[in-house]
């Protein structure tokens, strides 16, 4: 259940705004990097538009520096087998959360902290923080769907699949929802995981139908949704 940013993606945020989302993501490890890349670009959409104001405000600048520190610590922890590395990530994320205040960065610090807790096998605490991060966002936030997916995965992992399906279906049923393609993919994944293959097939078919070419309006370039191919792969064996 990895849903945070790698160091490489953090350093490449600007490039992600101008190039297509690539790579792979979670639940199935094959698709892990795709969600990370999507998260990177969307976080920049949230932060980048107000970055000038951040630089004018020392507290917000400090929060951005702590955000970068968390990214570095997270990368080191990923490359280490030592649990105490995740303790450091947790501590840095807590400090960043306290510093962030009204900067808009608080949900991201919560997610770093949640991932650190997860890697210390503190799953209930991690789930609670993901929920806090999700609840702190408006449903119109460009990262709301990503956080909803992350929370839905924690629900599935704690044997609460019905709640996960309810959360994602509510978003998927809204044709104007941001990142609806990602939500549809994970909705289909969860349906399949709980043995509802017919609903999984219908969901993946809807994703392909609605998102063959969809990102032009939202991101400013003509590109097929990166989630179409994984959905088509799923359909090949359903």
Protein Blocks (a to p, Z undefined) as FASTA:
>chain_A
ZZbdcfklmmmmmmmmmmccehjdehilmlmmmmmmmmmmmmmmmmmmmmmmmmmpmklm
mmmmmmmmmmmmmmmmmmpcbfklmmmmmmmmmmmmmmnmmnopmmmmmmmmmmmmmmno
paklmmmmmmmmmmmpcfkbcklmmmmmmmmmmmmmnopmkmmmmmmmmmmmpmkbghkl
mmmmmmmmmmmmnopaklmmmmmmmmmmmmmpmmlmmnopacddfklmmmmmmmmmZZ
